[in-house]
Amino acid sequence: MRTQRRLLVEQLDRKLYPFNEAGAIPVPEKGWIRSIRTSLNMTLEQMGQRLNKTKQAVKRIETSEASGTISINLLREAGNAIGLRLVYGFVPVDGSLDKLIDKKAWELAERIVLRANHNMLLEDQATSQEALRKSIQDLADELKREMKRTLWE
């Protein structure tokens, strides 16, 4: 039976999936605002008029976007000024939230099992590599099923 948390992860994964393609699009070096503005042959003054700002303010907006310090609200405002809609989302690095959870569960399980195996090794009771791998996988499966907050520590 699926847990409620598991269902939430699956639903969110489906919502994030369309962003995977967008995540492959490189951001222009000087930012989207400047790239689009110059492609449209729009001057800083013209953009400023649309935003009710000076051309110096528009230049600062473009600079802050290129440096990654712009706010989402300002990006949205600049886009609206030239008839564009800001789309905001995240792309899971591993392809899905489910894979991220798998990875974190495996890492935690590995730390726990190897720590226990180290203590057993000191007592000359170490287990085989295959048994270790199986123990790690079993514990990772359990950690993933339980989805405890310890996955993120």
Stockholm file with secondary structure:
# STOCKHOLM 1.0

chainA/1-153         MRTQRRLLVEQLDRKLYPFNEAGAIPVPEKGWIRSIRTSLNMTLEQMGQRLNKTKQAVKRIETSEASGTISINLLREAGNAIGLRLVYGFVPVDGSLDKLIDKKAWELAERIVLRANHNMLLEDQATSQEALRKSIQDLADELKREMKRTLWE
#=GR chainA/1-153 SS CCCHHHHHHHHHHHHHTTHHHHHTSCCCTTCHHHHHHHHTTCCHHHHHHHHTSCHHHHHHHHHHHHHTCCCHHHHHHHHHHTTCCCCCCCCCTTSSHHHHHHHHHHHHHHHHHHHHHHHHHHTTCCCCHHHHHHHHHHHHHHHHHHTCGGGGC
#=GC SS_cons         CCCHHHHHHHHHHHHHTTHHHHHTSCCCTTCHHHHHHHHTTCCHHHHHHHHTSCHHHHHHHHHHHHHTCCCHHHHHHHHHHTTCCCCCCCCCTTSSHHHHHHHHHHHHHHHHHHHHHHHHHHTTCCCCHHHHHHHHHHHHHHHHHHTCGGGGC
//
